[in-house]
């Protein structure tokens, strides 16, 4: 690695080449993530954009305070156009916004525009995040808007700006607190290390705080009356419910090693760099790396409640992309110095760290998933949910297996609970409802959770069904099991019973 890197100003670029590269990467995004609407989390999150959706449903009766700003803004157009249209517009608009921010951010290294495009494409191909299952490009939800704000803020801070980036950093928190929560202190640390003047730091801090308020106030208000869960409940969430997000010990050891080595490479490459932009971005990466390690410390000491805030969120997704930018930047510097041997070493390091991520195989798998999303048809359970939306009263409460992600979207009716959508401010009650719907099945491993839940629900006795219906005001039952209740609709595998 060179002792010091003296970077020239970013080379001139043809505007045509720039926009062609953005267009190319946008097509890559569409190929990898242009799935049907809704898809994945959209089956739940998009329903939050419909004003007053299912107020008799326990899961939707409380405002999603952590996404309040996103839901408030994007619920406005749903009054005039279908929510699916809003989602498509949101996807495209924020894919473009994030790409524009990434291309601007990439110029700080500086590298040719084609190298920025290639870096982003490779990063997209191997799945964006090496571990932690985080992503920026995908479906339309609050964190996509938050990442657009964060990326633009980082570029602004790297260019020694204060007002705009401070506002954007605060908005990143307001749109998705779990993104902004770790970005804000990391930016602050990076600024302090570079000894920005006190007036600038105060201005940034004030603006960031003010633009955090649209997200912070609903969080505080929404937490009033919340029932604090026990450490055991949070341990369940971390280790069983969503370990791919919350449990660093669940992460791939190879992936953790790769992303840490990428972070080390990025830091060493620019350890003595003269460019303020690269020093700031280096310091920011070190700070989010410290947050990443904090997650491992919390897990090692089995301190589960703080892991819900995901301190491991930013490092695994930003570091790989910054690594690719850094590789191209270092290779460009070494080429100017005529150090071909060192260039080969850097190339081998890059190949050694990227090859295990299998960008070709992962990219093709994502493309197949996109293609298949346009070919799928409703199965028997989904057909039953659609029938319910058309033939039951609007205030009906459905008893069904809680492990399906499309319960509310297809049925348009209230359900007792969903394993895929916990209420964290009522975590104890959520677990109790899931237990009631599964006959007390103890879920201990993520890999078997959905089959255990489905089997537990199917094994409920007639007496248990009646007890659940009375407890939660259930009016209809969707199941594969035979019961002595009136059947009002059936498919090859499922029956819908009327309970009242």
Protein Blocks (a to p, Z undefined) as FASTA:
>chain_A
ZZbdcddddddddfklmmmmmmmmmmmmmmmmmcccdehjlmmmmmmmpghiaklbmklm
pccfklmmmmmmmmmmmmmmcfklmmmmmmmmmmmmmmmmmmmmmmmmpccfklmmmmmm
mmmmnoopaghoiafbdcddfklmmmmmmmmmmmmmmnopaklmmmmmmmmmmmommlmm
mmmmmmmmmmmmnopafklmmmmmmmmmmmmmmmmmmmmmmmgopacddfklmmmmmmmm
mmmlmmmklpcfklmmmmmmmmmmmmmmmmmccblklmmmmmmmmmmmmmmmmmmmmmmn
opaklmmnopmlmmmmmmmmmmmmmmmmmmmmmmmnopaklmmmmmmmmmmmmmmnomml
mmmmmmmmmmmmmmgccdfklmmmmmmmmmccfkbccdddfkbfklmmmnopacfbdfkl
ccfklmmmmmmmmmmmnnopacfbfklmmmmmmmmmmmpcfklmmmmmmmnopabdcdfb
dcfbdcfbdcfkbccddfZZ
